[in-house]
Amino acid sequence: MTSFLKTLSGLCVVGLAVALVSAQGKVNFSGTWILDKSQSDGSQLMGISEDPEKVRDASMTMVVEQQGSKLRVTRVVKAQGEEKKEIHTYKTDGGETTNTGFRGETVVARAFWEGDKLVIVSTRTMRVLLKDITVESRGVWSLSPDSKTLTIAAQVNSPRGEQRVKAVFDKQ
């Protein structure tokens, strides 16, 4: 084999290896997901009280549409006879997006990959009792090997301090 062919062959192998590693790093979260309350920190995630009766009757459904570097997440929370819905779009290449939260607050976010996990860093600004309140969060999305369980582990910083919450969703 000539040195040119050896070099070309080597470059092809390296290129293929890089492509495979890149492909493995980006999973697809598309689907309809139902919150598994037994595995999750439900009341904190859904913004409802700590009352076990209210938490037991609450539910959250999340529909995720992922195409290329665009992610659209529709969250529907049903609690206490009410249904709340929020739709957020993200750019998974790290670009900034602005969305509106459940309570009409502004949510500025960046989404990016860390290996096969998607990280969404956001800042929510809301008006409470004539005062602006800022809540910052860092959510790490991971998919089980069989792609049937989505876990979101989040760190939330608010005027109440730092909290860690976990949401586990089952694919429908």
Secondary structure, 3 states (H helix, E strand, C coil): CCHHHHHHHHHHHHHHHHHHHHHHHCCCCCEEEEECCCCCCHHHHHCCCCCHHHHHHCEEEEEEEEECCEEEEEEEEEECCEEEEEEEEEECCCCEEEEECCCCCEEEEEEEEECCEEEEEEEEEEEECCEEEEEEEEEEEEECCCCCEEEEEEEEEECCEEEEEEEEEEEC
